[in-house]
Amino acid sequence: MSSGEERTRMFSLRSVVTLILLIMLGASLLWASFNLNLPEPEEMREIILSYGWAGWLVFVGITAAIAITPIPITVPALVAGSLYGVIIGTLLSLSGVMIGSWLGYWLARLLGQRLTFQLLGRHSDIVQSYLSDAGFWAVFTVRVMPGLPYWPVNYGAGALGIGQYVFISATFLASVPGQISLVSLGAFAVNPSLFYGIILVVAWVAVLILTWISYRYWSPTKRDTGESEK
């Protein structure tokens, strides 16, 4: 066997081993994330506060970890508002959500469609229906769709090969109103000021408008019309 053939064989073997290790790592992370229990809001506050100035890093890490699981991201956003106020709280909560969404996206890219859709379970058909050959607007409207959690969209977008730029930009823009609405609710609960109240009302109005837009975009009549035009 020539040296070139030997190097090619070694490279192929290394690639296979690396792929197996990455798949095992991805599956382990998914299993761990799906079996972790979310701390109670007060317990989460204590954990974050116990780290002093570094508490914001802990908060972002917790939020990112939750964002790759079926656990709703509501509680961390409320905690962010109660601890950091609307502006800083939104920035931190949104950062954690985006990091977690990006990790979920790449975990699905790593694991592939078959394993990812097995993990999605009852959400797999919905995700495939909405995100197959999807562009920015489709991802955006799915993100604000009521009743569909974050995590199936993250995994579905990665498994179906949606472009990273489309996924990240649509996720960011669609997440901002929802995060502000939740964070402002947490801030208003501990400090019911006029400023927080105005932000709370405006944010929830924006969420309702986006929900209506999503409903109109994905209504059966709209989808049937769009499919017939293709």
Secondary structure by P-SEA (a helix, b strand, c coil): ccaaaaaaaaaaaaaaaaaaaaaaaaaaaaaaaaacccccaaaaaaaaaaaccaaaaaaaaaaaaaaaccccaaaaaaaaaaccccaaaaaaaaaaaaaaaaaaaaaaaaacaaaaaaaaccaaaaaaaccccccaaaaaaaaacccccaaaaaaaaaaacccaaaaaaaaaaaaaaaaaaaaaaaaaaacccaaaaaaaaaaaaaaaaaaaaaaaaacaaaaaaaaaac
